[in-house]
């Protein structure tokens, strides 16, 4: 009775290679959205339907009035072009704030976050100035005609969403100034940034419909 011996160790090597092939690769966790992001996305989808309804209503009743004033008579493209520039620029500043937070640069985050708030407030101030002129100088109120009703409803609801975003960002800035926001809170900041990008995107459509096509 004799035992077979593999002097080269080929059998052992073959067994090692077989075991390596049989071992599955390590499982890497997938990059998934946080519950807060999923909730924000679901909310924004419903907001798309909401604003879509308002925009369709504005287009439907456009130029159906029998009395003035009309959009061409009272809407100032120059003023709104400035406020639009402010609002769209805020998408770049809030993106820069997110990047700074990911890097752990709290100074950069606070600066760009505050810049976003400033641009949002400038947009709201421009809207308030525009409405003051429309009401005082042109006599356009929400009950004047169909244009007034649909205009103030559409633009007003958008301004309301901008105001809500500014309030939330002010709250986060206050926490950051008290050193209660760090890179670990990135998941809490991301939904706010996504909401702000949505508000900016909606304004592009509103601007085109009301101030370009509607005039």
C-alpha positions in Angstrom: 0.0 0.0 0.0 1.5 3.3 -1.1 0.5 6.9 -0.8 0.7 9.1 -3.9 2.7 12.3 -3.3 2.6 15.4 -5.5 6.2 16.7 -5.1 5.4 19.9 -7.1 2.5 20.9 -5.1 0.3 21.2 -8.2 -2.6 19.6 -6.6 -2.6 22.1 -3.7 -2.3 25.0 -6.2 -5.2 23.6 -8.2 -7.4 23.3 -5.1 -6.6 26.9 -4.1 -7.5 28.2 -7.6 -10.7 26.3 -7.5 -11.6 27.7 -4.1 -10.8 31.2 -5.3 -13.1 30.8 -8.3 -15.9 29.4 -6.2 -15.7 32.4 -3.8 -18.1 35.2 -4.9 -16.7 38.7 -5.1 -17.3 41.0 -2.1 -20.6 42.7 -2.2 -20.3 46.5 -2.5 -23.2 48.5 -1.2 -25.2 50.3 -3.8 -25.5 54.1 -3.7 -29.1 54.6 -2.8 -31.1 57.7 -2.0 -32.0 58.5 1.6 -35.6 58.4 2.7 -35.6 62.2 2.9 -34.5 62.4 -0.8 -37.2 59.9 -1.8 -39.8 61.9 0.1 -38.6 65.1 -1.5 -38.8 63.6 -5.0 -42.3 62.3 -4.4 -43.3 65.8 -3.2 -41.8 67.5 -6.2 -43.6 65.1 -8.6 -46.9 66.3 -7.1 -45.7 69.9 -7.4 -45.0 69.3 -11.1 -48.7 68.4 -11.5 -49.7 71.5 -9.4 -47.7 74.0 -11.4 -48.6 72.2 -14.6 -52.3 72.9 -13.8 -51.6 76.6 -13.1 -49.6 77.0 -16.3 -52.2 75.3 -18.4 -54.9 77.6 -16.9 -52.8 80.7 -17.6 -52.4 79.7 -21.2 -56.0 78.7 -21.6 -57.3 82.1 -20.5 -54.6 84.1 -22.1 -56.0 86.9 -24.3 -59.6 86.0 -23.4 -60.2 89.3 -21.6 -62.7 91.9 -22.8 -61.1 94.6 -20.5 -57.5 95.6 -19.9 -54.9 95.9 -18.9 -53.2 93.2 -21.0 -49.8 91.5 -20.4 -48.2 93.5 -23.2 -49.3 96.8 -21.6 -48.1 96.2 -18.1 -45.4 93.5 -17.8 -41.8 94.7 -17.7 -39.4 92.3 -19.3 -36.4 94.3 -18.2 -37.2 94.1 -14.5 -38.0 90.4 -14.5 -34.9 89.6 -16.5 -32.8 91.0 -13.6 -34.8 89.0 -11.0 -34.6 85.9 -13.2 -30.9 86.2 -13.4 -30.7 86.4 -9.6 -32.8 83.3 -9.1 -31.1 81.2 -11.7 -27.7 82.2 -10.4 -28.8 80.8 -7.0 -28.7 77.3 -8.4 -25.0 77.6 -9.0 -24.4 79.0 -5.5 -26.3 76.3 -3.8 -24.5 73.7 -5.8 -21.2 75.3 -4.7 -22.4 75.2 -1.1 -23.1 71.4 -1.4 -19.7 70.8 -2.8 -18.1 72.8 0.0 -20.0 70.8 2.6 -18.9 67.5 1.1 -15.2 68.7 1.3 -15.8 69.7 4.9 -15.2 73.4 4.2 -17.7 74.9 6.5 -16.6 78.4 5.7 -17.2 77.9 2.0 -20.6 76.3 2.8 -21.7 79.2 4.9 -20.6 81.7 2.3 -22.3 80.0 -0.7 -25.4 79.1 1.3 -25.8 82.8 2.4 -25.2 83.9 -1.2 -28.1 81.6 -2.2 -30.4 83.1 0.4 -29.4 86.6 -0.7 -30.2 85.9 -4.4 -33.6 84.4 -3.3 -34.4 87.4 -1.3 -33.4 89.7 -4.2 -35.8 87.7 -6.4 -38.7 88.1 -3.9 -37.9 91.8 -3.5 -38.1 92.3 -7.3 -41.4 90.4 -7.4 -42.8 92.7 -4.7 -41.6 95.8 -6.5 -43.2 94.5 -9.7 -46.5 93.8 -8.0 -46.6 97.2 -6.3 -46.3 98.9 -9.7 -48.9 96.7 -11.3 -51.4 97.3 -8.5 -50.7 101.0 -7.9 -49.8 102.3 -11.3 -51.7 99.9 -13.7 -54.7 99.0 -11.6 -54.1 95.2 -12.1 -55.3 93.2 -9.2 -56.3 89.6 -8.9 -59.9 90.5 -9.5 -59.4 92.9 -12.4 -59.7 90.4 -15.2 -58.7 86.9 -16.2 -55.1 87.9 -16.8 -54.9 89.4 -13.3 -56.4 86.3 -11.7 -54.2 83.8 -13.5 -51.1 85.9 -13.3 -51.1 86.5 -9.6 -52.1 82.9 -8.9 -49.3 81.4 -10.9 -46.5 83.9 -10.1 -47.8 84.2 -6.5 -47.6 80.5 -5.8 -44.1 80.4 -7.2 -43.1 83.3 -5.0 -44.6 81.4 -2.0 -42.4 78.4 -2.8 -39.4 80.6 -3.0 -40.3 82.1 0.3 -40.6 78.7 1.9 -37.2 77.7 0.5 -35.6 80.9 1.9 -37.0 80.3 5.3 -35.7 76.7 5.4 -32.3 77.8 4.2 -32.2 80.6 6.8 -32.8 77.9 9.5 -30.0 75.8 8.2 -27.7 78.8 8.0 -28.5 79.6 11.6 -27.6 76.1 12.6 -24.4 76.3 10.6 -23.4 79.5 12.3 -23.8 77.7 15.6 -21.6 74.9 14.3 -24.4 72.4 14.3 -24.1 71.6 10.6 -21.2 69.4 9.5 -20.4 67.2 6.5 -22.3 64.5 8.3 -25.5 66.5 7.7 -25.1 66.3 3.9 -28.1 64.0 3.7 -30.2 66.6 5.4 -29.0 69.5 3.2 -29.4 67.6 -0.1 -33.2 67.6 -0.2 -33.3 71.4 0.4 -30.9 71.9 -2.5 -33.0 69.6 -4.7 -36.1 71.6 -3.8 -34.4 74.9 -4.7 -33.3 73.5 -8.1 -36.9 72.6 -8.7 -38.1 76.1 -7.8 -35.6 77.5 -10.3 -36.6 75.1 -13.0 -40.3 75.9 -12.6 -39.5 79.6 -12.9 -37.8 79.1 -16.3 -41.1 77.7 -17.6 -43.2 80.4 -15.9 -40.9 83.1 -17.2 -41.1 81.8 -20.8 -44.9 81.4 -20.6 -45.8 84.7 -18.9 -43.1 87.1 -20.0 -42.0 85.8 -23.4 -44.8 83.8 -25.0 -47.7 85.6 -23.2 -46.6 89.1 -24.3 
